[in-house]
């Protein structure tokens, strides 16, 4: 009798654990003192082009020069001082600092799309209008 109730309960707990595990690999939207930081879902691959410039607020989202960046999984931000992005395998950078990011273009500036989902996150329309770059994970 107890076993008949225990097995379904354990199955439900395990299924819930699997869902949490899957959700942890999806993209995230973080806030850095009012600037949206888009973090991609986990991936092992990416484009190998290079975007370089200064870390900036681009239409309300964190980017490089005039391009919004969807940062690789594992990226975090701190706001005890100027907003600083911590990208796995790369030096940390604060707003205004020079930054180089490998990856590729996901949305061209002004590209007409109804769906702004890129790399597991929904890019706000104001940010998507600026053009979106998806950063590759550091190798």
Secondary structure, DSSP 4 states (H G I P E B T S, - for coil): -HHHHHHHHHHHHHHHHHHHHHHTTS-EEEEETTEEEEEPPP-S----EEEEEEEEEETTEEEETTEEEEEPTT-EEE-SSS-EEE-TTS--EETTSEEEEEEEEEE-TT---S--EETTEEPPHHHHTT-EEEEPPP-
